[in-house]
Amino acid sequence: MATEQDTGIWAQFERRTASVGGPRLFALVVLAQILGMAFFVVDARLCFALVIGLAAVIVVIERPLLGVGLLLGARLLSTGAIVFLRVGKVGVGPFEPALILCLLGLVAHALSRRVPLWRDWPWQLPWLALAGWITASLYWSPDKGEGISDILPMAMVLANTLVILAFVKTVAQVRQMLWFWVGAALLICGLTLAVDLFGIQVTTVTFKAASGGGRETGLGQQPNWFAMNLLFIVPTAFGMAITEGVRWRRYLLLFAGSLIFFMMLKSGSRGSAYATVLAAGLAAMGNVTLRKWSLRFGLGTAVIFALGIGLNIGDSAKALLRIGSQVALNENYRQLNWLTCLQMFADTWGRGIGVGGYEELLPAYNNYLAQSLYDYPHGIFWEVIAHYGLPGLLLCAWLLYAVVAQSRELIRRTRGTPVEILAWTMPATLFGYFAWSFVEFTLNEKPFWEWLALHTALLLAVRAEQGPERAP
């Protein structure tokens, strides 16, 4: 009798919850509400992050390609400054939970639909070898806790790369993801303008680089990092506009590229301006169509500078004048950090001090830097030689060679097609960032790896459409 009664109760429960997707989905909704209330008590932003993350999971299950777009958007919007929890250097803010849940949803979708997550890609072996050496260096690192927090972002890079390559399989889908990138960058610009207009305090973090005023920090970022987040899409947005057949989309891309470029320049970052010019120059030298448009882009840039300085839009005159008037690298703390990196390299006989060890050892080399805000190597090259030594440098050179070979193959395969413009602008931006990275940033800095993964997805898509490459 008890069994029949239980069965009847369960059947009745199933009927009552059928309208909301059944008992299991109903239980998940109730659990989400309980978690939401608990998170709200701890921190309202956690509740906000949970809602975004759960919405992303639902979208991902139904539309995995849309999920990849949301993944890219969350990656760009997670600034590292708007955080309410830190684990070492890893910050957890509103977008990190959404990013992780979106990623887990994509993996779950791949497993349930038997979508292979592992695909071979051109820079796979050098990246895995570099990641292996970095992980091994934890053994002799003087700060293993900090080392682990530096290794964790590498796992995110690998996971995001696998997901992007698993779901973005055609040229059209790559273009859709680039539209998502444009949209995320526009959202960043819109939020930044709203924050500036209404004087909203989004973070308590302040940066000496922006303390004099006039330098845009976006959603509470260091100005150079804010500019770097916007850099990657700028040349490609204009390139997409050239090949766009629908007029309103072409004008939208031109507007988006101009606004993103202007907001990037408002950071007062000379490196971002030079990296963009270098990327545009490399692409224009290689592609005839881009070369024809280069004069128009140059005139557009001059107009942006003139309007920004003359009208002082958003207090932009000071930042733009900073870019135009100072060319020499005169920050002494950079050279002091670079000298320290060379000394660490020499003291370890080229092996490197190990992942995460720079801040721990810095007081012994330069106590002035250790007590300042500038206690990191200031450049990927310097970070590698200090932490990972000669083996790390050689592995990075191998990785760079693989990316160059990948770019050359994509250009060969797309020559004479509309895709050729993307085949030039995307790697040109990568190498513009590479030049900038000698004086700024860290090895695992986003969104470089996601941009490289999209470029790789474009090559794999072209390979799938064309088949084996014919010998020249």
C-alpha positions in Angstrom: 0.0 0.0 0.0 2.8 2.4 0.9 4.4 1.8 -2.5 1.2 2.5 -4.3 0.6 5.7 -2.3 4.2 6.9 -3.0 3.7 6.1 -6.7 0.5 8.0 -6.7 2.0 11.0 -5.0 4.9 11.0 -7.5 2.6 10.7 -10.4 0.5 13.6 -9.1 3.7 15.7 -8.6 4.7 14.9 -12.2 1.3 16.1 -13.4 1.4 19.3 -11.3 5.0 20.2 -12.5 4.4 19.3 -16.2 3.7 22.9 -17.1 7.2 24.0 -15.9 9.1 21.2 -17.5 8.7 18.3 -15.1 9.9 17.5 -11.6 13.6 17.6 -12.3 13.5 21.0 -13.9 11.1 22.2 -11.2 13.7 21.0 -8.6 16.5 22.9 -10.4 14.4 26.1 -10.5 13.7 25.8 -6.7 17.4 25.1 -6.1 18.3 28.2 -8.2 15.9 30.3 -6.2 17.3 29.1 -2.9 20.9 29.8 -4.1 19.8 33.2 -5.4 18.4 34.2 -2.0 21.5 32.9 -0.2 23.8 34.8 -2.6 21.7 37.9 -2.3 22.2 37.8 1.5 26.0 37.5 1.0 26.4 39.9 -1.9 23.7 41.0 -4.4 26.2 40.9 -7.2 26.5 37.1 -6.7 22.8 36.8 -7.3 23.1 38.9 -10.5 26.0 36.6 -11.7 24.0 33.5 -11.0 21.0 34.7 -13.0 23.2 35.6 -15.9 25.0 32.2 -15.7 21.8 30.2 -15.6 20.3 32.1 -18.5 23.5 31.4 -20.4 23.3 27.7 -19.7 19.7 27.5 -21.0 20.7 29.4 -24.1 23.8 27.2 -24.6 21.8 24.0 -24.4 19.4 25.2 -27.1 21.8 27.2 -29.3 25.4 26.2 -28.7 26.8 28.7 -31.3 25.0 31.5 -29.5 26.6 30.1 -26.3 30.1 30.5 -27.8 29.2 34.1 -28.6 28.1 34.7 -25.0 31.4 33.0 -23.9 33.4 35.5 -25.9 31.3 38.4 -24.6 31.7 37.3 -21.0 35.5 36.9 -21.5 35.7 40.5 -22.8 33.4 42.0 -20.1 35.2 40.4 -17.2 37.6 43.2 -16.4 39.4 41.9 -13.3 38.6 45.1 -11.5 34.9 44.7 -10.7 35.4 41.7 -8.4 34.0 40.6 -5.0 36.3 37.6 -4.4 40.0 37.1 -5.1 41.9 33.8 -5.1 45.5 34.9 -5.4 45.6 37.0 -8.6 42.4 35.4 -9.9 39.4 37.8 -9.4 35.8 36.6 -9.4 33.3 39.3 -10.5 29.8 39.4 -12.1 30.9 37.8 -15.4 33.3 35.0 -14.2 30.5 32.7 -12.9 28.6 33.4 -16.2 31.7 32.5 -18.2 32.3 29.3 -16.2 28.6 28.2 -16.4 28.5 29.0 -20.1 31.6 27.0 -20.6 30.3 24.0 -18.6 27.0 24.2 -20.6 28.9 24.0 -23.9 30.9 21.0 -22.7 27.7 19.3 -21.5 26.0 19.9 -24.8 29.1 18.5 -26.6 29.1 15.4 -24.5 25.3 14.8 -24.8 25.3 15.3 -28.6 28.6 13.5 -29.1 30.4 16.6 -30.5 34.1 15.9 -30.4 35.8 18.5 -28.2 39.4 17.8 -29.2 40.5 18.9 -32.7 44.1 19.2 -33.9 45.2 22.7 -34.5 48.5 24.2 -35.8 49.9 25.6 -32.6 48.7 22.7 -30.4 52.0 21.1 -29.7 54.0 24.2 -28.9 51.3 25.5 -26.6 51.0 22.2 -24.7 54.7 22.0 -24.4 54.9 25.5 -23.0 52.0 24.8 -20.6 53.8 21.7 -19.5 57.1 23.5 -18.8 55.3 26.3 -16.9 53.5 23.7 -14.8 56.8 21.8 -14.2 58.4 25.1 -13.0 56.0 25.1 -10.1 58.4 22.5 -8.5 61.1 25.1 -8.0 58.9 28.2 -7.7 59.5 30.3 -4.5 55.8 31.0 -4.2 53.7 27.9 -5.1 50.4 29.5 -4.2 51.0 32.4 -6.6 52.3 29.9 -9.1 49.0 27.9 -9.0 47.0 31.1 -9.5 49.1 31.8 -12.6 48.5 28.3 -14.0 44.7 28.3 -13.5 44.2 30.8 -16.4 46.0 28.4 -18.7 43.3 25.9 -18.1 40.7 28.5 -19.1 42.6 29.2 -22.3 42.7 25.5 -23.2 39.0 25.0 -22.4 37.9 28.1 -24.4 40.1 27.1 -27.3 38.6 23.6 -27.4 35.0 24.9 -27.2 35.6 27.5 -29.9 37.1 25.0 -32.3 34.4 22.4 -31.5 31.5 24.6 -32.3 32.7 27.2 -34.8 33.2 25.1 -37.9 32.3 27.3 -41.0 33.5 30.6 -42.3 30.0 32.0 -41.8 30.1 31.0 -38.1 33.4 32.7 -37.7 31.9 35.8 -39.1 29.0 35.5 -36.6 31.5 35.2 -33.7 33.2 38.4 -35.0 29.8 40.1 -34.9 29.5 39.0 -31.3 33.0 40.4 -30.6 31.9 43.8 -32.1 28.7 43.7 -30.0 30.7 43.0 -26.8 33.1 45.8 -27.5 30.2 48.2 -28.3 28.6 47.2 -25.0 31.9 47.9 -23.2 32.0 51.4 -24.8 28.3 52.0 -24.0 28.7 51.1 -20.4 31.9 53.2 -20.1 30.1 56.2 -21.6 27.2 55.7 -19.2 29.6 55.4 -16.2 31.3 58.6 -17.2 28.1 60.5 -17.9 26.4 59.6 -14.6 29.5 59.5 -12.5 28.9 56.0 -11.3 31.7 54.5 -9.1 32.1 50.9 -10.4 35.2 50.0 -8.4 37.3 51.3 -5.5 40.5 50.5 -7.4 42.5 53.5 -8.6 45.4 53.6 -11.0 48.3 56.0 -10.8 48.4 56.0 -14.7 44.9 57.6 -14.6 45.3 59.7 -11.5 46.0 62.9 -13.4 42.7 62.7 -15.2 41.9 62.4 -18.9 42.7 58.7 -19.3 39.8 56.4 -19.7 39.8 53.3 -17.4 36.5 51.8 -18.7 34.9 49.6 -16.1 37.6 50.2 -13.5 40.6 48.9 -15.5 44.1 50.1 -15.8 44.1 52.3 -19.0 46.4 50.1 -21.0 44.3 47.0 -20.2 41.1 48.8 -21.1 42.7 49.7 -24.5 43.9 46.2 -25.0 40.4 44.7 -24.5 39.2 46.9 -27.4 42.2 46.6 -29.7 41.6 43.3 -31.4 38.4 44.0 -33.2 39.2 47.5 -34.5 41.1 46.6 -37.8 38.8 43.6 -38.5 35.6 45.7 -37.9 36.7 47.9 -40.8 37.8 44.9 -42.8 34.3 43.3 -42.3 32.7 46.6 -43.5 34.6 46.4 -46.8 33.2 43.0 -47.6 29.7 43.4 -46.1 27.0 43.3 -48.8 24.2 44.8 -46.8 24.4 48.6 -46.6 23.1 49.1 -43.1 25.4 46.5 -41.7 28.3 48.1 -43.5 27.6 51.5 -42.0 27.0 49.8 -38.6 30.5 48.2 -38.8 32.1 51.5 -39.8 30.4 53.3 -36.9 31.3 50.5 -34.5 34.9 50.5 -35.6 35.2 54.3 -35.2 33.5 54.4 -31.8 35.6 51.5 -30.4 38.8 53.1 -31.8 37.9 56.4 -30.3 37.2 54.9 -26.9 40.5 53.0 -27.1 42.3 56.2 -27.8 40.6 57.9 -24.8 42.7 55.6 -22.6 45.7 57.7 -23.6 47.6 54.4 -24.4 50.4 55.0 -26.8 50.9 51.3 -27.2 47.4 50.6 -28.3 47.6 53.4 -30.9 50.9 52.2 -32.3 49.7 48.5 -32.2 46.7 49.5 -34.3 48.7 51.5 -36.8 51.1 48.6 -37.1 48.3 46.1 -37.6 46.6 48.3 -40.2 49.9 48.8 -42.0 50.7 45.1 -42.1 47.3 44.3 -43.5 47.4 47.1 -46.0 50.8 46.0 -47.3 49.5 42.5 -48.0 46.1 43.1 -49.4 45.3 45.4 -52.4 41.7 46.2 -51.2 42.9 47.2 -47.8 45.6 49.3 -49.4 43.1 51.2 -51.4 41.0 51.9 -48.3 44.1 52.8 -46.1 43.9 56.5 -47.1 40.3 56.7 -46.1 41.1 55.0 -42.8 43.9 57.4 -42.3 41.7 60.4 -42.9 39.1 59.0 -40.6 41.7 58.6 -37.9 42.7 62.2 -38.4 39.1 63.3 -38.1 38.7 61.3 -34.8 41.8 63.0 -33.4 40.7 66.4 -34.4 37.1 66.1 -33.1 38.4 64.5 -29.9 40.9 67.2 -29.2 38.8 70.1 -30.5 35.5 69.2 -28.8 37.2 67.5 -25.8 34.5 64.7 -26.0 34.4 62.9 -22.6 37.6 64.8 -21.5 39.4 63.1 -24.4 41.8 66.0 -25.4 44.4 65.2 -22.7 44.5 61.5 -23.6 44.8 62.1 -27.3 47.5 64.8 -26.9 49.4 62.3 -24.7 49.4 59.8 -27.6 50.4 62.4 -30.2 53.0 64.3 -28.2 55.0 61.6 -26.4 56.8 58.9 -28.4 59.8 58.0 -26.3 59.4 55.4 -23.5 60.3 57.4 -20.4 58.9 55.3 -17.6 61.9 54.4 -15.6 60.1 51.6 -13.7 59.8 49.5 -16.9 63.6 49.5 -17.4 64.2 48.6 -13.8 61.8 45.7 -14.0 63.5 44.5 -17.3 66.9 44.7 -15.6 65.6 42.6 -12.7 64.2 40.0 -15.1 67.6 39.7 -16.8 69.3 39.3 -13.4 66.9 36.6 -12.4 67.6 34.8 -15.7 71.3 35.0 -15.1 71.1 33.9 -11.5 69.2 30.8 -12.4 71.6 30.0 -15.3 68.8 30.3 -17.8 66.3 28.0 -16.1 64.1 30.7 -14.7 62.8 31.3 -11.2 59.6 29.3 -11.8 55.9 30.3 -12.3 54.6 33.0 -9.9 57.9 33.8 -8.3 58.5 37.3 -9.4 56.9 39.3 -6.6 58.3 36.9 -4.0 61.9 37.5 -5.1 61.6 41.1 -6.2 62.5 42.7 -2.8 65.9 41.0 -3.0 66.6 42.6 -6.4 64.9 45.9 -6.1 63.1 46.8 -2.9 61.9 50.1 -4.4 59.9 48.3 -7.1 58.7 45.8 -4.6 57.0 48.5 -2.6 55.6 50.3 -5.6 52.6 49.6 -7.9 54.9 48.4 -10.7 55.9 45.1 -9.3 55.5 42.9 -12.4 57.8 42.4 -15.4 55.9 44.8 -17.8 56.1 42.6 -20.9 55.6 39.0 -21.9 59.2 38.6 -23.2 60.5 39.7 -19.8 58.0 37.6 -17.9 59.1 34.5 -19.9 62.9 34.9 -19.4 62.5 35.7 -15.7 60.1 32.8 -14.9 60.6 30.2 -17.5 64.2 30.9 -18.7 65.7 29.8 -22.0 63.4 26.7 -22.4 60.3 28.9 -22.1 61.8 31.4 -24.6 62.4 28.7 -27.1 59.0 27.2 -26.7 57.4 30.7 -27.2 59.5 31.0 -30.4 58.1 27.7 -31.5 54.6 28.9 -30.8 55.2 32.1 -32.7 56.5 30.2 -35.7 53.4 28.0 -35.7 51.1 31.0 -35.6 53.1 32.6 -38.5 52.8 29.4 -40.5 49.1 29.2 -39.8 48.6 32.8 -41.0 50.5 32.2 -44.2 48.5 29.1 -45.0 45.2 30.9 -44.4 46.3 33.8 -46.7 47.3 31.4 -49.4 44.1 29.5 -49.3 41.8 32.6 -49.3 43.7 34.7 -51.9 41.3 36.4 -54.2 38.2 35.7 -52.0 36.3 38.0 -49.6 37.8 36.0 -46.7 41.3 37.2 -47.6 40.6 40.5 -45.9 40.0 38.6 -42.6 43.0 36.4 -43.3 45.1 39.6 -43.2 43.4 41.8 -40.5 43.1 39.0 -37.8 46.8 37.9 -37.7 48.0 41.5 -38.3 46.2 42.5 -35.1 47.8 39.5 -33.3 51.3 40.8 -34.4 50.4 44.4 -33.5 49.6 43.1 -30.0 52.8 41.0 -30.0 54.9 44.1 -30.6 53.0 45.9 -27.8 53.5 43.0 -25.5 57.2 43.7 -25.2 56.4 46.6 -22.9 53.1 45.5 -21.3 50.9 42.6 -20.3 51.3 38.9 -19.2 51.5 35.6 -21.1 47.9 34.5 -20.2 46.3 37.8 -20.8 42.9 37.7 -22.3 41.5 38.1 -25.0 44.6 37.3 -27.1 44.0 33.6 -26.9 40.3 33.7 -27.8 41.2 35.9 -30.9 43.9 33.4 -31.9 41.3 30.5 -31.4 38.9 32.3 -33.8 41.7 32.8 -36.3 42.4 29.1 -36.0 38.8 28.2 -36.4 38.8 30.2 -39.7 41.7 28.3 -41.0 40.1 24.9 -40.1 36.8 26.0 -41.7 38.7 26.9 -44.9 40.5 23.6 -44.8 37.3 21.7 -44.5 35.8 23.6 -47.5 38.8 23.3 -49.8 40.3 20.0 -48.8 44.1 19.3 -48.8 46.2 22.3 -49.8 47.7 21.9 -53.3 51.5 22.4 -53.6 52.3 25.8 -55.2 
